Amino acid sequence: MLNWVFAVAMFVLAAFVVVSFLMSGSTLVIGIVLAVIIGGFGALNALAALSVNHPHFPNTAAAQMAGTFTALVLLVALVRSVRRGLAELLPSLGSFALLVVCVTSLVLATRPAVKQWIAAKHQQSIAQGHVPRNRR
């Protein structure tokens, strides 16, 4: 569930970037490029959520990869916003909140209970006759 929330939050952040560039009168091309990059991380997290929520063979590898890359980008954004001072308070708080959600998702994906659930779900799916795509 956190991956879906995170993906939506990244798309909202991308929209915020475009609106902030429109309101400030800055070059819109740079804002659009930045929004596409942020939206790309949102799409990456949406794909990770689909991977975790697969009905027969859930997998957390994509979620861990998406979370790691996104956490690094958010950390850079947070450091940049903090260095700019109080003028960047809203982006700093947003980056911090998204970073907390990202790290929480990464920690939860590596819990032993999740690994056991995935192994049990895979065994149950195989017992029901489902074949994993990569093992055909």
N, C-alpha and C positions, 0 to 999 in steps of 0.2 A: 504494500500500500504506500509506503514511503517513497518508492521509486516513482509512482504516479504523481504524488503530491509534488515531488521534486521536479519532475518533467514539466508539469503545469507551471510551477514557480519560475522555471527557467524561461518558458515562453512569455510569461508575464513580465519578467525582467527585460527580455528582448523588446517587448512592446514599450516598456518604460524608457528604454534607451532611445528608441526612435522618437517618442514624444518629447523627451528632454532635449534632443538635438533640434527638433522642430521649434520648441519654445525658446531655446537660447539663440537661435539664428545661426548656429554653426553649420558647417558643411554637412548636408544631409547624406552625401555619399559615404562619408566616414561612419555616420550613425547607422546607416543601413548595413554596411559591412560588419560593424560591431554587433548589430542585432542578429545578423545571419550566423555569426560565430556562436553567440550565446544560444540562439535557437537550435543550432547544431548540437550543442551539449544537451539541450532539452530533448531533442530527437534521440540522441544516444541513450539517455536515461529512459525514454519511453520504450525503446527496443529492449533495454535491460529489464524493464518491468514486464514486458511480454515474455521474456525468457524465464523469469522467475515464476510467472503465472501460467506457464504452459500446463495444459490439462494432464498430460501423461508423463512428460520428462522435464520437470523444472530444473533450472540450472542457475547458479548464482555467479558464475564466472563473468558473464557480461555485466552484471550489476556491480561486481567488484571493480572491473576495468573502468566502467563509466563513472563510478563513484570516485575512483582514484584520480582520473584525469580532471573531472569536474572540481574536486577538492583542491587540486593544485591551481586551477584557474581562479577559483574563488579566493584562495589564499593570496594570490597575486593582487586580485582586485581589492581585497580587504587592506592589504599593506599599502597599496596606492591611495586608497580613500583615507586611511588614517594619516598618511604623510601629508595629505592636502589640508587636514585640519577640520574644523567645525563646519566649514562650507560644504563638506561632503558627508554630513552626518547621516542622511537618509540612505545613500548608497552603502555607507559603512555598516549600518544596522542591517540592511538587506543582505549584504554579503556575509555578515556574521551569522545571521539566522539561517541562510542557505547552507553555509559551511557546517553549522551544527547539525542540520538535517542530513547532510551528506555523510558526515562522520558517523552519525547514529545509524544510518542505513548500512554503512560499511561494517560497523561493529556487529549489528544484528545478523548480517549475512554470513559472518564467520563463526557464529555461535554453534556449539556442538549439537544442540537440539535441531537446528536448521539442517545441518549436514545429515543427521539421522533421519529427519523427515524426508529429505530428498532421496536418500538411499532407499527408504521404505516405499516411497512413491514410485521410484524407478522399478523396484522389484514387483510391486503390485501391477504396474502397467505391463511389464513383460509377461507376468503370469496371466494377464487378460488377453494376451496375444498381440499387443502393440509392439511395433518394431521401431527402435530409434532410427532417425534418418541417417546418422553417420555410421550405422552398422548394417546396412542392407547388403 
